């Protein structure tokens, strides 16, 4: 059973989504929040598996709340799934950088929302590396050819071994664990172990954040 906290400042949407999720046999709604501050407070109280987070909310918005949840060591098992409109790519990138594990549109079918929650709870990113790269190209790397590497990203990259940096580069290029294994002549299990170890070292929640790290650290350049 996956426990979910629903955060949205629009009561009608929040209650409708909660009602949809409650009807799913594998999901329980732990609580509802009407803004980011309440979402953070309830997450710390309830420790849900997944927070379904709206972006635009009064006071503490969804991106700020996501960052605070994802950096809280007591909430290391809680994932954030952004509930948004697909037209706001710049907000999606900001949410991914804050630690969100993916996003889904408010117009999605009920079963798609439930499936997305299950996927995020299982530790998967609900945004493929290829899609992430497209977003980054449009909103993060407008001046990447002249901008130096981000200091924090460069410091995170320095924590990795040469092999781990090689694996990170392949992740950022969109390769799956199986494809990484084939490329490096290792087993899929070993590839997965490398990816998990990288995430731990750089404090990343999922592969989407690894793609961003590869760009911001200068490991992967635009167009590669």
N, C-alpha and C positions, 0 to 999 in steps of 0.2 A: 504494500500500500504506500503510495507516494503522498506526502502531506504538502499542501500548497497554501501559500499566503497570497491573496489577490490584492494588489495595490493600484487604485485608479481613483482620480478625484471626481469622476462622474458617477453618481450613485446608480443610475440606470445600467450603465455598462458594467460596473463592478458587481452588482447583484446578479445581473444576467450571466456573467461569466462564472461567478461562484455557483449559481444554480446549475449551469451546464456541467461544471466539474463535479459537483456533488452527485450527479446522476451516473457518473462513470464508476464502474465497480472497483477500479484500481487506484482511485484518487479520493483523498479526503481534504476538505477545505479547513485548514487550521485557523484561519482568520481573514479579516478584511481590513484594509487600511485606505484612508482617503487622501493621504499625502505621503511624501517621502519620509518625513520625521516619524510618522506613525508606523510606516512600514519597517523602518529601522528598529524602533522600539519593540514592535511585535515580533520581529525576526529574532531579536535577542532574548525575548521571553519564550517564544514558542519553538524556536529552532526548526523551522520547516525544511523539507527537502528542497523545495523550489519556491522562489518568490517570483510571481508573475507581475512584472513591474511596468507601469505606464511611464512615459518619459516626462511629459509636460504636466507638472503638478505644482500647486502654489507652495511657497516657502521652499523647503528642501525638495528639489526636483528628483526625478527618477535616476538621472545619471549620478548625482551626488550621493543619493541613497545607495545606489549600486556599489559605488566605490567604498563607502563606509562599511557596507555588509561584507564585501569581498576582502577587505583588508583586516577584518576582525578575526583574530585567531580562534575565537570561540564559535565562529560560524563557518569554519573551513569546509564543512560538509554541505553547506547551503549553497545552491546554485541560483543564479538570477537569469530569468528569461524575460526579455523585453517585449512588451505588448505595444505595438506601434503601427504607424502607417508606413508603407514601403517608400513613400515619396521623400522621406526625411533621412537620406543617407548620411548626412553629416552628423546627425544625432546618433545614428546606429554606430558609426565609427567611434564616437565619444563613449558610448556605452560599452563597446567591446574593450576599449582601452581602460575603462573603469573596472573591468572584470566580468562583464556579462558573458554568458555562455551561448548567446544567440538571440534571435528575435523572431517574432511572428506577428502577422498583421491582424488588426482587429476584425477584419472581414473574413478571417479563416473559418472553415467549417469546424464544428465542435470536435469531431474526431481528430482533425488535424491538430487542434490545440492540445488535446489529451496526448496525442502521439508525441508532440513536441516536448511536453512536460516529461514524459517517460524517457525520451532521448536525452534530455539535459540531465535528468536525475541519474541516468546511467553513466554520465561522464562524457557524453559526446557533445561536440559543438554543433549548434544548429545553424551553421553558416559555413559553407565549404571554404577551404583555403583559396580556391579560385575566385569565389564571390568576394571574399575578404580583400583579396588583392585588387579587385576592381574598385571597391569602395576606397581603399587607401590611395590608389592612383588619383582618384577624383578629389579627395578631400584632405589627405594627410601629406601628400608628396608634391604639391603644386610647385614648390621651390626646392625639391629634394636634391637637385643636381648641384645647387650652390650652397645648400645648408649643411653644416657639419653634423656629424652623428650626435644624437641626443646623449648627454653625459650619463644619465641613468641607464639607458639602453646599452651603451658601450661598457659600463661597469658590470651589467648583468651578463653580457656576452663573455667578458673576461673570466667569469666563474666556470665556464664550460671547458671541457677537454677538447682536443682537436677533433676527436671522433664525434663528440656531442655537437660541436659547431657544424660539422659535416651533416649530421642528421637534421639539425635545425634548418639548414639551408634547403635540404630536400623537402622538409615539411612545408617551408615557405613557398616552395615551387609547386606545391599542391599534390605531392606524392602521398599515397596511403602507406600504412605500416607494411603491407605486403609488397608494395612497389619499392619502398626503402630497403626492405630485406633483400629483394632481388638485385637492386642496384649495388648494394654493399656486400653481397654474398654472405648474409647472415640470416638467421631464422626470423620469422615474423615476431616470435616471442621476444627475441633479443631487441628487435627494432622497437617494439612497444615499450620494453624496459628502458631503452635509451630515451624515448620521447617522454615517458613518465618522470625519469630522473631530471631531464632538462626542465620540465614544468616545475618540479620541486625546487631546483636551484634558482630559477629566475622568478619564482612565485607567480606562476601563470596558472590560470584555471583551465585553459583549453588550448587547442591548436590555433584557433583564430588569433589569440593574443601572441602566440609564437610567430605568426606571420608578421604582425605589427612590429614585434621586437626585431625580427630579421631586417626589416626596412630601416627602422629608427637607429639601429646600431651600425648600419652601413654594411652589414654582412651581405645583403641583397640590394642591388641597385635597381632603380626603375628601368624597365625594359628587359631585364634579365629573365 
